[in-house]
């Protein structure tokens, strides 16, 4: 029996860190330009050779030169062939995907970044030019079941990657209808995911992200980064506190310490499952102590719009932003690493502190991947707690002043006791290696993202009409007719009704690819 998991993320195949990918093709093995980036053809990669027995199976591993910059790739014929009913053609596609997943298991790929299971990324096969528009809902149901069957039979994880919001919304709606949703988690974690998802849907949630978010994407923890830098300089400073280790490194490296940090993080250019799940919550306000830019990449894919990175970039009204509290790889001189950096922080970065404290007071802060030992963050939290204690109006009905929820990789009983009434603690894992704990965190965040996902992005998309009841189909038809009428309005009339048209388009009235 397998112990794998099926994840669903909104993003781009070429941006997700994984061990293998599945790419759609047609019976003639035509590779559409949309998949060139995933195959790294836009970076000088050679076109893949047709898999052996392609005509017979309709799936197979790509041939080609070794050392390719893209992950091992399997192709699947994702086109509705002639002479088959829609349902039969969808079953055929699901069977070809099942064959590809079996081959991936048999290939014995070595999981990267210490992952306990091989992770394969699968796009929404057949939902582009495959010709399955009349059975789109039934097709993605089959794709999900095929992936679930594969992970039930082998130690394999599958990430279904949906590029378009309507596809992502439909995938998550079908997952919610399955009784097995969340079965890998304890009742406590399931209940917490329900509550946090409700906050995300209502716009009450803000994010605070630490280094633990990036472990599964090959990024080091805070301690791991210090160790890397110490090896680079030949220092042995484990007997010092972390900030003092950073201080010694800064003295040793001088003005090049920021460049050294950037060099140690340079290898990770694809976001992990945790990044993707957190970005899918569509929280418009995020604070991070991480220097890397992987969360911003995931957020751009999820929001499908630019993300402002603070400090330094103006924020458009209503647009999402990320505050880099301790610096950014794009600006090595901004990196906060040492005790002297922290001592000077309040004097040099008071506006940043004010933004973080405003979120603590006005949002529910979801803290993920942070050790809760960062001096700057703890000082700000203690100041907010003292302010709340002085003003009884900030207390809820139970007398608590909850700032947020901390999701840790393992139980932290002492920290939980210390912050009781201020932060709720949730342990996503109860042990294992660092990579195993990171996977447990990703599974919890996957449930949270599923529960928080919009349930309406596909409602007016005619390609998903089969997912609606008969009454809903009548409403959807009327709504699409209204959208067409609004689109025909001339001049000022069109401007006055632009808001309604935008909302109808958001619900799928004018579907894209």
C-alpha positions as CSV (number, residue, x, y, z in Angstrom):
1,X,0.0,0.0,0.0
2,X,1.4,3.4,-0.9
3,X,1.6,6.3,1.4
4,X,1.6,9.1,-1.1
5,X,-0.5,12.2,-1.4
6,X,-2.2,14.1,-4.2
7,X,-1.7,17.9,-4.0
8,X,-3.5,20.5,-6.1
9,X,-1.8,23.8,-6.8
10,X,-2.4,26.8,-8.9
11,X,0.7,27.8,-10.8
12,X,2.9,27.0,-13.7
13,X,4.6,23.6,-14.3
14,X,7.9,25.2,-15.0
15,X,7.9,27.0,-11.6
16,X,7.2,24.1,-9.3
17,X,10.1,22.2,-7.8
18,X,9.6,18.4,-8.4
19,X,11.4,15.2,-9.4
20,X,9.5,14.5,-12.7
21,X,6.9,16.2,-14.9
22,X,4.2,15.0,-17.2
23,X,3.7,17.1,-20.4
24,X,0.7,16.7,-22.8
25,X,1.2,16.0,-26.5
26,X,-0.9,14.7,-29.4
27,X,-0.8,11.5,-31.4
28,X,1.9,12.9,-33.7
29,X,4.0,14.0,-30.7
30,X,3.6,17.7,-31.3
31,X,4.8,19.8,-28.4
32,X,2.9,23.1,-28.2
33,X,4.8,26.3,-27.3
34,X,3.0,26.6,-24.0
35,X,5.2,23.7,-22.7
36,X,8.6,24.9,-23.9
37,X,9.4,26.7,-20.7
38,X,8.7,23.5,-18.6
39,X,11.0,21.6,-21.0
40,X,13.6,24.4,-20.7
41,X,13.5,24.7,-24.5
42,X,13.6,28.5,-24.0
43,X,17.0,28.1,-22.3
44,X,18.6,26.3,-25.2
45,X,17.4,22.8,-24.3
46,X,17.1,20.3,-27.2
47,X,13.7,19.1,-28.3
48,X,12.8,15.7,-26.8
49,X,12.8,12.6,-28.9
50,X,9.6,10.7,-29.4
51,X,9.2,8.1,-26.6
52,X,9.6,4.4,-27.6
53,X,6.3,2.7,-28.6
54,X,4.5,6.1,-28.6
55,X,2.1,5.1,-31.3
56,X,1.2,2.0,-29.3
57,X,0.9,3.4,-25.8
58,X,0.3,7.1,-26.1
59,X,2.6,7.8,-23.2
60,X,6.3,7.4,-22.4
61,X,9.5,9.0,-21.2
62,X,11.1,11.5,-23.4
63,X,14.4,10.6,-25.0
64,X,17.2,13.0,-25.4
65,X,20.6,14.1,-24.1
66,X,21.6,13.5,-20.5
67,X,22.1,16.5,-18.2
68,X,19.0,18.2,-19.4
69,X,18.1,21.3,-17.3
70,X,14.5,20.1,-17.0
71,X,13.3,17.2,-14.7
72,X,12.8,13.7,-16.1
73,X,9.8,14.1,-18.4
74,X,7.0,11.7,-19.4
75,X,4.6,12.6,-22.2
76,X,0.9,11.7,-22.5
77,X,-1.3,11.9,-25.5
78,X,-4.0,14.3,-24.2
79,X,-6.1,14.7,-27.3
80,X,-9.6,13.4,-27.9
81,X,-9.1,10.8,-30.7
82,X,-11.6,10.2,-33.4
83,X,-14.3,7.5,-33.2
84,X,-14.6,7.6,-29.4
85,X,-17.4,9.1,-27.2
86,X,-16.4,11.9,-24.9
87,X,-16.6,9.7,-21.8
88,X,-14.6,6.9,-23.5
89,X,-12.0,9.4,-24.7
90,X,-11.6,10.8,-21.2
91,X,-11.2,7.2,-19.8
92,X,-8.5,6.6,-22.4
93,X,-6.7,9.7,-21.3
94,X,-6.9,8.7,-17.7
95,X,-5.5,5.2,-18.6
96,X,-2.6,6.8,-20.4
97,X,-1.8,9.0,-17.4
98,X,-2.0,5.9,-15.2
99,X,0.5,4.2,-17.4
100,X,2.9,7.2,-17.2
101,X,2.7,7.3,-13.4
102,X,3.4,3.5,-13.2
103,X,6.5,4.1,-15.4
104,X,7.6,6.9,-13.1
105,X,7.4,4.6,-10.1
106,X,9.3,1.9,-11.9
107,X,12.0,4.3,-13.0
108,X,13.2,4.5,-9.4
109,X,14.0,8.3,-9.5
110,X,15.9,9.7,-6.6
111,X,13.8,12.3,-4.8
112,X,15.6,15.7,-4.7
113,X,16.1,17.8,-1.6
114,X,15.7,14.8,0.7
115,X,12.0,14.4,-0.1
116,X,10.7,11.1,1.3
117,X,8.7,10.4,-1.9
118,X,9.3,11.1,-5.6
119,X,7.2,14.2,-6.5
120,X,5.7,14.3,-10.0
121,X,3.9,17.4,-11.3
122,X,1.0,16.8,-13.6
123,X,-0.8,19.6,-15.5
124,X,-4.6,19.7,-16.1
125,X,-4.3,17.3,-19.0
126,X,-6.9,17.7,-21.8
127,X,-8.2,21.0,-20.5
128,X,-6.3,23.1,-23.1
129,X,-6.4,22.1,-26.7
130,X,-7.3,18.5,-26.0
131,X,-10.9,18.8,-27.1
132,X,-12.6,17.7,-23.9
133,X,-14.6,20.9,-23.2
134,X,-18.0,19.1,-23.2
135,X,-16.8,16.8,-20.4
136,X,-14.3,19.0,-18.6
137,X,-15.7,18.4,-15.1
138,X,-15.9,14.6,-15.6
139,X,-12.3,14.6,-17.0
140,X,-10.7,16.3,-14.1
141,X,-12.6,14.0,-11.8
142,X,-11.0,11.1,-13.6
143,X,-7.6,12.7,-13.5
144,X,-7.8,13.2,-9.8
145,X,-9.0,9.6,-9.2
146,X,-6.1,8.3,-11.4
147,X,-3.6,10.2,-9.4
148,X,-5.1,9.0,-6.2
149,X,-5.0,5.4,-7.3
150,X,-1.3,5.9,-8.2
151,X,-0.3,7.2,-4.8
152,X,-2.4,4.6,-3.0
153,X,-0.3,1.9,-4.7
154,X,3.2,3.3,-4.4
155,X,5.3,5.8,-2.4
156,X,4.6,8.6,-4.8
157,X,3.4,12.2,-4.4
158,X,1.6,13.9,-7.2
159,X,1.0,17.6,-7.6
160,X,-1.7,18.5,-10.0
161,X,-0.8,21.9,-11.4
162,X,-3.7,24.1,-12.7
163,X,-2.7,27.2,-14.5
164,X,-6.1,28.9,-14.8
165,X,-8.3,30.0,-11.8
166,X,-11.4,28.2,-13.2
167,X,-9.6,24.9,-13.5
168,X,-8.1,25.3,-10.1
169,X,-11.5,26.2,-8.6
170,X,-13.1,23.1,-10.2
171,X,-10.3,20.7,-9.1
172,X,-10.7,21.9,-5.5
173,X,-14.5,21.7,-5.6
174,X,-14.3,18.1,-6.8
175,X,-11.7,17.3,-4.1
176,X,-14.0,18.8,-1.4
177,X,-16.8,16.5,-2.6
178,X,-14.7,13.4,-1.9
179,X,-15.1,11.8,1.5
180,X,-11.3,11.2,1.8
181,X,-10.4,15.0,1.8
182,X,-8.1,15.6,4.8
183,X,-8.0,12.0,5.8
184,X,-4.2,12.2,6.4
185,X,-4.6,14.7,9.2
186,X,-5.7,14.6,12.8
187,X,-9.1,16.0,13.8
188,X,-7.4,19.0,15.4
189,X,-5.5,19.9,12.2
190,X,-8.7,19.4,10.1
191,X,-10.7,21.7,12.4
192,X,-7.9,24.3,12.4
193,X,-7.7,24.2,8.6
194,X,-11.5,24.8,8.4
195,X,-11.2,27.9,10.7
196,X,-8.2,29.3,8.9
197,X,-9.7,28.8,5.5
198,X,-12.8,30.7,6.6
199,X,-10.6,33.6,7.7
200,X,-8.8,33.5,4.4
201,X,-12.1,33.6,2.4
202,X,-13.2,36.6,4.5
203,X,-10.0,38.5,4.0
204,X,-9.0,38.3,7.7
205,X,-5.8,36.3,7.2
206,X,-2.3,37.7,6.8
207,X,0.9,35.6,6.5
208,X,4.2,35.6,8.3
209,X,6.7,33.2,6.7
210,X,10.0,31.9,7.9
211,X,12.7,29.7,6.5
212,X,10.9,26.4,7.2
213,X,8.6,27.2,4.2
214,X,11.4,26.7,1.7
215,X,13.1,23.5,3.0
216,X,11.2,21.2,0.5
217,X,12.4,23.4,-2.3
218,X,16.0,23.0,-1.4
219,X,16.5,26.1,0.7
220,X,18.3,25.8,4.0
221,X,16.8,26.5,7.4
222,X,18.2,29.4,9.3
223,X,20.7,27.2,11.1
224,X,21.5,25.5,7.8
225,X,22.3,28.8,6.2
226,X,24.6,29.7,9.0
227,X,26.4,26.3,8.7
228,X,26.8,26.9,5.0
229,X,28.3,30.3,5.5
230,X,30.6,29.0,8.2
231,X,31.9,26.2,5.9
232,X,32.5,28.9,3.3
233,X,34.6,30.9,5.7
234,X,36.2,28.0,7.6
235,X,34.6,29.1,10.9
236,X,33.4,26.8,13.6
237,X,30.9,28.8,15.7
238,X,28.3,26.3,16.9
239,X,29.0,27.4,20.5
240,X,27.6,30.8,19.9
241,X,23.9,31.9,19.7
242,X,22.6,32.3,16.2
243,X,22.8,36.1,16.1
244,X,26.3,36.0,17.4
245,X,27.2,33.4,14.8
246,X,25.9,35.9,12.2
247,X,27.9,38.7,13.9
248,X,31.1,36.7,13.6
249,X,30.3,35.9,9.9
250,X,29.7,39.6,9.2
251,X,33.0,40.5,10.8
252,X,34.8,37.8,8.8
253,X,33.1,38.6,5.5
254,X,32.7,42.3,5.9
255,X,30.8,44.0,3.1
256,X,30.5,40.8,1.1
257,X,28.3,39.0,3.6
258,X,25.2,39.8,1.6
259,X,26.8,38.4,-1.6
260,X,27.7,35.3,0.3
261,X,24.1,34.7,1.4
262,X,22.9,35.3,-2.2
263,X,25.4,32.7,-3.5
264,X,24.2,30.1,-0.9
265,X,20.6,30.6,-2.0
266,X,21.2,30.8,-5.7
267,X,20.5,27.2,-6.6
268,X,16.8,27.2,-5.7
269,X,14.8,28.8,-8.5
270,X,11.5,26.8,-8.2
271,X,9.0,27.2,-5.5
272,X,7.9,24.3,-3.3
273,X,4.5,22.9,-2.4
274,X,4.3,25.0,0.8
275,X,4.9,28.2,-1.2
276,X,2.2,27.3,-3.7
277,X,-0.4,26.4,-1.1
278,X,0.2,29.6,0.9
279,X,0.1,31.7,-2.2
280,X,-3.2,30.1,-3.2
281,X,-4.8,31.5,0.0
282,X,-4.7,34.9,-1.8
283,X,-3.7,36.8,1.3
284,X,-2.9,40.3,0.1
285,X,-0.6,41.0,3.0
286,X,2.5,38.9,3.7
287,X,5.6,39.5,5.8
288,X,8.6,37.2,5.6
289,X,12.1,37.0,7.2
290,X,13.3,35.0,4.1
291,X,15.7,36.5,1.7
292,X,14.7,34.4,-1.3
293,X,12.0,35.3,-3.8
294,X,10.2,31.9,-4.2
295,X,7.1,32.9,-2.4
296,X,6.8,36.0,-4.6
297,X,7.1,33.8,-7.6
298,X,4.3,31.5,-6.3
299,X,2.2,34.5,-5.5
300,X,2.5,36.0,-9.0
301,X,1.3,32.7,-10.4
302,X,-1.6,32.5,-8.0
303,X,-2.8,36.1,-8.2
304,X,-1.9,36.3,-11.9
305,X,-0.8,39.9,-11.4
306,X,2.4,41.7,-10.2
307,X,3.3,41.5,-6.5
308,X,4.8,44.6,-4.8
309,X,7.9,43.8,-2.7
310,X,8.4,46.1,0.2
311,X,10.3,48.1,1.2
312,X,11.1,50.1,-1.9
313,X,8.2,49.4,-4.4
314,X,5.0,51.4,-4.3
315,X,1.9,49.4,-3.6
316,X,-1.1,49.9,-5.9
317,X,-4.4,50.2,-4.1
318,X,-5.9,46.8,-3.5
319,X,-2.9,45.0,-4.8
320,X,-1.0,42.2,-2.9
321,X,2.3,42.9,-1.4
322,X,5.2,41.1,0.4
323,X,7.3,42.8,3.1
324,X,10.8,41.5,3.2
325,X,11.5,42.1,6.9
326,X,15.2,41.0,6.9
327,X,16.3,41.8,3.4
328,X,16.1,40.5,-0.2
329,X,18.5,38.6,-2.4
330,X,17.8,41.3,-5.0
331,X,19.5,43.8,-2.7
332,X,22.4,42.0,-0.9
333,X,23.2,45.1,1.1
334,X,19.8,44.9,2.8
335,X,20.3,41.5,4.4
336,X,19.9,41.3,8.2
337,X,22.1,38.5,9.6
338,X,23.9,39.6,12.8
339,X,23.2,40.9,16.3
340,X,24.4,44.3,15.4
341,X,21.9,44.3,12.5
342,X,19.1,43.5,14.9
343,X,20.2,46.1,17.4
344,X,20.1,48.8,14.7
345,X,16.9,47.5,13.2
346,X,14.5,49.6,15.2
347,X,16.3,52.8,14.4
348,X,16.7,52.0,10.7
349,X,13.5,50.1,10.0
350,X,10.8,51.5,12.2
351,X,8.2,51.8,9.4
352,X,8.6,48.1,8.7
353,X,8.0,47.4,12.4
354,X,4.9,49.5,12.3
355,X,3.5,47.6,9.4
356,X,4.0,44.2,11.1
357,X,2.4,45.4,14.3
358,X,-0.6,46.8,12.4
359,X,-1.1,43.3,10.9
360,X,-0.9,41.8,14.4
361,X,-3.7,44.2,15.6
362,X,-5.9,44.1,12.5
363,X,-5.5,40.6,11.0
364,X,-5.2,37.0,12.1
365,X,-1.5,36.3,11.5
366,X,-0.7,32.8,10.1
367,X,2.9,32.1,11.1
368,X,4.4,29.3,9.0
369,X,8.0,28.0,9.0
370,X,9.2,30.5,11.6
371,X,11.0,29.3,14.8
372,X,9.5,32.1,16.9
373,X,13.0,33.0,18.1
374,X,13.6,36.0,15.9
375,X,14.4,38.9,18.2
376,X,12.8,41.5,16.0
377,X,9.5,39.6,15.6
378,X,9.3,38.7,19.3
379,X,9.9,42.3,20.4
380,X,7.0,43.5,18.2
381,X,4.7,40.7,19.4
382,X,5.5,41.6,23.1
383,X,4.8,45.2,22.4
384,X,1.4,44.4,20.8
385,X,0.6,42.1,23.7
386,X,1.4,44.8,26.3
387,X,-0.8,47.3,24.3
388,X,-3.6,44.8,24.3
389,X,-3.3,44.2,28.0
390,X,-3.7,47.9,28.7
391,X,-6.8,48.2,26.5
392,X,-9.7,45.9,27.5
393,X,-11.5,46.7,24.2
394,X,-9.0,44.4,22.3
395,X,-10.0,41.3,24.3
396,X,-12.5,38.8,22.8
397,X,-15.4,37.2,24.6
398,X,-13.0,34.7,26.4
399,X,-10.6,37.4,27.5
400,X,-7.9,36.2,25.1
401,X,-6.1,38.5,22.7
402,X,-5.2,36.1,20.0
403,X,-2.7,37.6,17.5
404,X,-2.6,34.6,15.3
405,X,-1.8,30.9,14.7
406,X,1.7,29.4,14.6
407,X,2.1,26.3,12.4
408,X,5.3,24.4,13.5
409,X,7.1,21.4,12.0
410,X,7.1,19.6,15.4
411,X,5.4,20.2,18.8
412,X,6.8,23.1,20.8
413,X,5.2,22.7,24.2
414,X,7.3,25.4,26.0
415,X,6.7,28.0,23.3
416,X,3.0,27.1,23.3
417,X,2.8,27.7,27.0
418,X,4.7,30.9,26.7
419,X,2.4,32.4,24.1
420,X,-0.9,30.9,25.3
421,X,-3.7,33.4,24.7
422,X,-1.6,35.2,22.1
423,X,-0.8,32.6,19.5
424,X,-2.4,29.2,19.0
425,X,0.1,26.5,18.2
426,X,-0.4,23.7,15.7
427,X,2.2,21.0,15.0
428,X,2.0,19.8,11.4
429,X,4.2,16.8,12.1
430,X,5.2,14.7,15.1
431,X,8.7,13.6,14.0
432,X,10.8,12.3,11.2
433,X,13.5,13.9,9.2
434,X,13.5,17.6,8.3
435,X,12.2,16.7,4.8
436,X,9.5,14.4,6.2
437,X,8.3,17.2,8.5
438,X,8.3,19.6,5.6
439,X,6.1,17.2,3.6
440,X,3.7,16.9,6.6
441,X,3.5,20.7,6.6
442,X,2.8,20.8,2.9
443,X,-0.1,18.2,3.4
444,X,-1.7,20.4,6.0
445,X,-1.3,23.5,3.8
446,X,-2.8,21.6,0.9
447,X,-5.9,20.9,2.9
448,X,-6.0,24.6,4.0
449,X,-5.7,25.7,0.4
450,X,-8.4,23.3,-0.7
451,X,-10.9,24.6,1.9
452,X,-10.0,28.2,1.2
453,X,-10.3,28.0,-2.6
454,X,-13.0,30.0,-4.3
455,X,-16.0,27.8,-5.2
456,X,-17.3,30.0,-8.0
457,X,-14.6,30.7,-10.5
458,X,-16.0,28.1,-12.9
459,X,-19.7,28.6,-12.4
460,X,-20.4,30.5,-15.6
461,X,-17.8,28.7,-17.7
462,X,-19.8,26.6,-20.2
463,X,-17.0,24.0,-20.2
464,X,-17.9,23.1,-16.6
465,X,-21.7,23.1,-17.0
466,X,-21.8,19.4,-16.2
467,X,-20.7,20.2,-12.6
468,X,-23.9,22.2,-12.0
469,X,-27.4,21.1,-11.2
470,X,-30.2,21.6,-13.7
471,X,-31.4,24.8,-11.9
472,X,-27.9,26.1,-11.7
473,X,-27.4,25.6,-15.4
474,X,-30.5,27.7,-16.1
475,X,-29.0,30.5,-13.9
476,X,-25.6,30.2,-15.6
477,X,-27.2,30.5,-19.0
478,X,-29.0,33.7,-18.0
479,X,-25.9,35.1,-16.4
480,X,-23.8,34.5,-19.5
481,X,-26.5,36.2,-21.6
482,X,-26.4,39.2,-19.2
483,X,-22.6,39.3,-19.6
484,X,-23.0,39.4,-23.4
485,X,-25.5,42.2,-23.1
486,X,-23.2,44.3,-20.9
487,X,-20.3,43.7,-23.3
488,X,-22.4,45.2,-26.1
489,X,-23.1,48.5,-24.3
490,X,-21.5,51.4,-26.0
491,X,-19.5,54.3,-24.5
492,X,-20.4,55.5,-21.1
493,X,-22.9,52.7,-20.6
494,X,-20.1,50.2,-20.9
495,X,-18.1,52.2,-18.3
496,X,-20.9,52.3,-15.9
497,X,-21.5,48.6,-16.0
498,X,-17.8,47.7,-16.0
499,X,-17.9,46.4,-12.4
500,X,-20.7,44.0,-13.1
501,X,-18.9,42.7,-16.3
502,X,-15.7,42.2,-14.3
503,X,-17.6,40.2,-11.7
504,X,-19.3,38.0,-14.3
505,X,-15.9,37.5,-16.0
506,X,-14.4,36.4,-12.7
507,X,-17.1,33.7,-12.5
508,X,-16.2,32.4,-15.9
509,X,-18.7,34.1,-18.2
510,X,-15.9,34.9,-20.7
511,X,-13.5,31.9,-20.3
512,X,-9.9,32.0,-21.5
513,X,-7.9,29.1,-22.7
